[in-house]
Amino acid sequence: MISRGIKVALISLSILLVVSVKTSYSQVDGEFLKGGVNDGMKLVGAYISPFAKAFGAGFNSAWYNTAKTHQLGGFDITLSVSAGLVPDADRQYDLASLGFERLELADPSFSIAPTIAGENESGPALQLIEQGVTIAEFNAPEGTGFGMVPAPMLQAGIGMPLGSEIKLRYIPNTPIAEGNVSLIGGGLMHSVSQYIKPLAVTPFNISLFGGYSKLSADLPVDLQPENYDNMNSYTPADFADQFVSFDVTSWNVSLIGSVDIPLLTGFLGLGYGNAVTVLDLQGNIPVPHVDPSVSTTSPVYDDEHVVTGFDELRIEDFSGLRVNVGGRLKLGVFTVQAAYSRALYSVISAGIGVSFR
């Protein structure tokens, strides 16, 4: 149940960003929270971590396709898609290493589960049984079989004084079925070539670049009490606004070099990048528990076991050196470019655009 909800939601988010249309997807099923909010979020974090990292890597890429800054007032508009590549090592994880507080493996000898980027098969069974009452029982989610996560981007670059250029990225708050997504980012490229006079008569350019972006998305969760027999202060409306929010922030600094020949530009960037994903759970979450005075056979829901949200599950996506190499074809004002970034999470990028001055 958890697998289908989270998996379909995240894949739909990727597809929606690429094609800019509204796609129907299931809510995130709340089964994974029945074992407790802390354990549930640990499971979600480990499961989706590779896609979060790939998203971060993708949105940290495709900032530039040349080291030559625009003249004052010049500009470009570029539409690109970057695909973050999940390494083989991150296609599975060990449930026994997550430090669950309440959940337990049904078979301790079977603890390796696929991440969202892993094989399309169910993971080990998890359960929570207290005083002979089964509170939660489900399999860790299956993978999608996809090890590549698209990160589309619309970007503008504007020539500024002093051999500089600003770059802007923006996606307004956009409804996605029952959730929404938004993105904002900016960068600054500054010409180093202008300080090296001999380069003025060559096709070579050198620049420094720094960029930052933040992607925010909300995905609805659905976990309702199985009954309201012991609920005195809550009604179904109190559990209607549950969602998981994702904030993916990324930044990178690079030294860029490029060479221009007729119609074609080759570029190389050496730099350092970092991306972080933070997950928050919002809303009232009913957590089942055992109360023999009420029932000795079924879990009980009551007012005292309603948790309001969960503060920040932080996923350190990656940080480290990155090498970016690519080329751009310029036909009049139209451009076509492609690049490859080598890092812990490597990225393939391609895009089209228009460029003036």
C-alpha positions in Angstrom: 0.0 0.0 0.0 2.7 2.5 0.9 4.7 1.4 -2.1 2.0 2.3 -4.6 1.1 5.6 -3.0 4.6 7.0 -2.7 5.9 5.5 -5.8 3.1 6.7 -8.1 3.1 10.1 -6.5 6.8 10.7 -7.0 6.8 9.4 -10.6 3.8 11.5 -11.4 5.6 14.5 -10.0 8.5 13.9 -12.4 6.3 13.3 -15.4 4.1 16.4 -14.6 7.2 18.6 -14.5 8.3 17.3 -17.9 5.1 17.6 -19.8 3.3 20.3 -17.8 0.0 18.6 -17.7 -2.2 17.4 -14.9 -1.9 13.7 -14.1 -4.0 11.7 -11.7 -2.2 9.8 -9.0 -3.1 8.1 -5.7 -2.7 9.8 -2.4 0.2 8.6 -0.3 -1.3 5.7 1.7 -0.8 6.1 5.4 -0.3 2.5 6.2 3.4 3.1 6.9 2.5 5.5 9.8 0.5 2.9 11.8 3.7 1.7 13.4 4.4 5.2 14.6 5.3 8.5 13.0 9.0 8.2 13.8 9.3 4.7 12.3 7.1 5.6 9.3 9.2 8.7 8.4 12.5 6.7 8.8 11.1 4.2 6.3 9.9 6.8 3.9 13.2 8.7 4.1 15.3 5.6 3.3 13.0 4.5 0.6 12.8 7.7 -1.4 16.3 9.0 -0.7 17.7 8.0 -4.1 15.0 9.9 -6.0 15.4 12.9 -3.7 19.2 12.8 -4.3 18.7 12.4 -8.1 16.2 15.3 -8.1 18.8 17.4 -6.2 21.5 16.5 -8.6 19.3 17.2 -11.6 18.2 20.6 -10.4 21.8 21.5 -9.6 22.8 21.0 -13.3 22.3 22.6 -16.7 23.0 26.1 -15.4 25.3 27.1 -18.3 26.3 26.0 -21.8 29.2 28.5 -22.3 31.7 30.4 -20.3 31.1 33.6 -22.3 28.8 36.0 -20.5 26.1 38.0 -22.3 26.8 41.6 -23.3 24.9 44.2 -21.2 21.2 43.7 -22.1 21.8 40.4 -23.9 19.7 37.4 -22.7 18.8 33.8 -23.3 15.9 31.6 -22.4 16.5 27.9 -22.2 14.3 24.9 -21.6 16.3 21.9 -20.4 15.8 18.4 -18.9 18.4 16.9 -16.6 18.3 13.2 -15.6 19.9 12.3 -12.3 21.3 8.8 -12.4 21.0 6.6 -9.3 24.1 4.5 -8.6 23.7 0.8 -8.1 24.7 1.1 -4.4 21.6 3.1 -3.7 19.1 0.8 -5.3 18.6 -1.1 -2.0 18.9 -0.5 1.7 19.0 -2.5 5.0 15.8 -2.2 7.1 17.7 -3.5 10.1 20.0 -0.4 10.0 17.1 2.1 10.3 16.8 1.8 14.1 13.0 1.3 14.3 11.5 2.1 17.7 8.4 -0.1 17.3 8.3 -1.8 13.9 10.0 -5.2 13.6 11.0 -7.4 10.8 8.8 -10.5 10.5 11.9 -12.4 9.5 15.1 -10.9 10.9 17.2 -12.8 8.3 15.5 -11.0 5.5 16.1 -7.3 5.8 17.4 -6.0 2.5 14.7 -4.0 0.6 14.6 -2.2 -2.7 14.6 1.6 -2.6 12.3 3.5 -4.9 15.0 3.1 -7.6 15.4 -0.6 -7.0 13.8 -3.8 -8.4 10.1 -3.9 -8.9 9.5 -6.4 -6.1 8.1 -6.2 -2.6 10.5 -5.8 0.3 10.6 -7.7 3.6 7.5 -7.9 5.8 7.3 -5.5 8.7 5.0 -5.8 11.7 4.0 -4.3 15.0 2.4 -6.8 17.4 1.8 -5.7 21.0 0.1 -7.9 23.7 -1.0 -10.2 20.9 -2.7 -7.5 18.9 -1.5 -6.8 15.4 -1.3 -3.0 15.0 0.5 -2.9 11.7 1.5 -5.4 9.1 2.8 -4.7 5.6 5.7 -5.2 3.3 8.4 -2.7 2.7 7.6 -1.0 -0.7 8.7 -2.4 -4.0 11.0 -0.4 -6.2 10.1 1.2 -9.5 12.9 -0.3 -11.6 13.7 3.3 -12.7 17.2 4.5 -11.9 16.9 7.8 -13.8 14.9 10.8 -12.5 14.1 13.8 -14.8 14.4 17.4 -13.6 13.0 19.8 -16.2 13.9 23.5 -16.0 13.0 26.8 -17.6 15.8 29.3 -17.2 16.7 32.9 -18.3 20.1 34.5 -18.4 20.5 38.3 -18.5 23.7 40.3 -19.3 24.7 42.7 -16.5 27.5 45.3 -16.1 31.1 44.4 -15.2 31.2 41.3 -17.4 28.5 39.5 -15.3 25.4 37.6 -16.0 22.5 36.6 -13.8 20.5 33.4 -14.3 17.0 32.9 -13.0 14.9 29.8 -12.6 11.2 29.9 -11.6 8.2 27.6 -11.5 5.1 29.2 -9.8 3.1 27.2 -7.3 1.5 24.7 -9.7 -1.3 22.3 -8.7 -0.4 18.7 -9.4 -3.6 16.6 -9.0 -4.1 16.8 -5.2 -0.6 18.3 -4.5 1.5 21.2 -5.8 5.0 22.1 -6.7 7.1 25.2 -7.1 10.7 26.1 -7.8 12.9 29.2 -7.5 16.6 29.6 -8.2 19.3 32.0 -9.2 22.9 32.1 -10.3 25.7 34.6 -11.1 28.4 34.1 -13.7 31.3 36.5 -13.9 33.9 36.6 -16.6 37.5 35.9 -15.7 38.6 36.3 -19.2 38.2 40.1 -19.1 41.1 40.2 -16.7 43.4 38.2 -19.0 44.0 40.4 -22.0 45.7 37.8 -24.3 42.4 35.8 -24.2 40.5 38.7 -25.9 41.9 37.6 -29.3 41.2 33.9 -28.8 38.1 31.8 -28.9 38.6 30.8 -25.3 36.5 32.1 -22.3 36.8 31.5 -18.6 34.2 32.4 -15.9 33.2 31.7 -12.3 29.7 30.6 -11.6 27.6 30.1 -8.4 24.0 29.0 -8.3 21.2 28.1 -5.9 17.8 26.6 -6.3 14.9 25.3 -4.1 12.2 22.9 -5.2 9.2 22.6 -2.9 6.4 20.0 -3.3 3.4 18.8 -1.2 1.9 15.4 -1.6 -1.2 14.4 0.3 -1.3 11.6 2.8 -4.3 9.5 3.8 -4.5 7.9 7.2 -7.9 7.8 8.9 -8.9 6.1 12.2 -10.5 2.8 11.5 -13.3 3.9 13.9 -14.2 6.9 16.1 -15.6 4.9 19.0 -13.0 6.4 21.4 -12.6 9.7 19.6 -14.2 12.5 21.6 -12.4 15.6 20.2 -11.8 14.6 16.6 -14.0 14.2 13.5 -13.1 13.0 10.0 -12.5 16.7 9.0 -9.7 16.9 11.5 -7.7 14.3 9.5 -8.4 15.7 6.1 -5.4 18.0 5.8 -2.5 15.5 5.9 0.5 15.9 3.6 4.2 15.3 3.2 6.2 18.3 2.1 9.5 18.0 0.2 12.0 20.8 0.0 15.1 20.1 -2.2 17.7 22.8 -1.9 20.9 22.7 -4.0 23.9 24.9 -4.7 27.1 24.7 -6.7 30.2 26.8 -7.5 32.2 26.2 -10.6 35.1 27.4 -12.7 34.0 27.2 -16.4 36.0 27.2 -19.5 34.7 27.2 -23.1 36.0 27.4 -26.7 34.0 28.7 -29.6 34.3 27.5 -33.2 31.8 28.3 -36.0 28.4 27.2 -34.8 29.8 25.1 -32.0 30.8 25.7 -28.4 32.5 23.2 -26.1 32.6 23.8 -22.4 34.1 22.3 -19.2 33.2 23.0 -15.7 35.0 22.0 -12.5 33.3 22.7 -9.2 31.7 21.7 -5.9 28.1 21.0 -5.3 25.7 20.2 -2.5 22.0 19.2 -2.3 19.8 18.5 0.7 16.2 17.3 0.9 14.0 17.9 4.0 10.7 16.1 4.5 8.0 17.3 6.8 4.8 15.6 7.8 1.9 17.9 8.4 -1.6 17.4 9.8 -3.2 15.2 12.5 -2.0 11.6 12.4 -4.0 9.0 14.3 -1.7 6.3 15.7 -3.3 3.0 16.7 -2.2 1.4 20.0 -3.2 -1.4 22.4 -5.6 -0.8 25.2 -6.8 -4.0 26.9 -9.5 -2.1 28.8 -11.1 -1.3 25.4 -10.2 -4.3 23.2 -8.0 -7.3 23.4 -8.3 -8.2 19.8 -8.1 -4.9 17.8 -6.0 -1.7 17.9 -7.6 1.3 19.5 -7.8 4.9 18.2 -8.3 7.7 20.8 -7.6 11.4 21.4 -4.4 10.8 23.3 -2.7 9.1 20.5 -3.0 11.7 17.7 0.3 13.1 16.6 0.4 16.5 15.0 3.0 16.5 12.3 6.7 15.5 12.3 9.6 18.0 12.3 12.1 17.7 9.5 13.6 14.4 8.3 16.8 15.7 6.6 18.4 13.8 3.7 21.9 14.8 2.9 21.6 14.1 -0.8 25.3 14.6 -1.8 28.2 17.0 -1.6 31.5 16.9 -3.4 33.4 17.7 -6.5 31.7 17.6 -9.9 33.0 17.7 -13.5 30.7 19.0 -16.2 31.5 18.6 -19.9 29.2 19.4 -22.9 28.6 21.2 -26.1 26.3 23.8 -27.7 25.2 24.2 -31.3 24.1 27.7 -32.2 22.1 28.3 -35.3 21.4 32.0 -35.4 19.5 32.8 -32.2 18.6 29.2 -31.6 20.7 26.9 -29.4 20.8 23.2 -28.8 23.0 21.8 -26.0 23.9 18.6 -24.1 26.1 17.9 -21.1 27.2 15.3 -18.7 28.1 15.9 -15.1 30.2 13.4 -13.2 29.6 13.2 -9.5 28.3 10.9 -6.8 25.0 11.2 -8.6 25.9 11.9 -12.2 23.6 13.8 -14.5 22.8 13.9 -18.2 21.3 17.1 -19.5 19.9 18.4 -22.8 18.0 21.5 -23.8 17.0 24.0 -26.4 16.8 27.8 -26.2 17.2 31.2 -27.8 20.1 33.5 -27.2 20.8 37.2 -28.1 24.1 39.0 -27.8 
